[in-house]
Structure formats: C-alpha cells, structure tokens
C-alpha cells in the first residue's frame, strides 16, 4: 500500500472544542478515522500527524518527500504565515492538497492569503471533515495518472 501523509497544524488538536461554530463538533480523532477508512478504500496507508510546532511539521514534510505518495496539508494558522512550510512543500514531487475545515474566504481578511496554495495541486475548504475525504479522492486521481 502507498503511504498518504495527512498533516495538521496548530490548534487542530482542539477540534470539537475550539470554536465549534466555525470548525464543527468533529474531533481530530474523527478526522483520523475518516482518513483511514477512505484511504483504505483507495489503497493508501495513512500517516496521520498533528503538531503545534512548525519545525515538526517541516520534518514530516521532509519524511513525506522520501516515503509518501501524496500529502494532505491543513497547516492551520501556519497557512497564512509560514514561508518555511511553503519552502518545504516546494521540494515535493508528490501531489499536495490543501484542506481547511472552514471557508477561508468567509473569514478575516488575513486568512485569505495562503502560503500553501501556490505549491499545492488544489485547495478544499469549507466542507468540514468531508474536505479530507475529497482530498484523498483527489490525490488518488493524481497518483493513478
């Protein structure tokens, strides 16, 4: 089976508790369960990670560079601030899909700019945890080309 990396940034460990009116009531454990179930249907083993630390996420991106068939990235607030994550993602030769639970464009102006988007095949936002399922489907389409 091919390994699909699913990386989640700061504060996503608080899903279901933090601002549920924006992010919903699903937990990060629910996201992981969904990714593992859908990933299996598409022949992927899921390497699922969350970190509140930028360097740890960069290390995982480097790991995906060596071992991954694709990468799903919800960089959280680092989406709007991290040139370092952008640069790490630029090194990948595997498909990258950016995912956000909420629709970034319905939020504060500073959230409209993504440092991930220019180095991703696409962005899925505003569909809650369904976005992760859609991203797995998208990466499967890229990998099978």
Beta strands, then each sheet from edge to edge (+ up, - down):
strand 1: 2-8
strand 2: 44-50
strand 3: 70-74
strand 4: 95-100
strand 5: 122-125
sheet 1: 2+ 1+ 3+ 4+ 5+
end
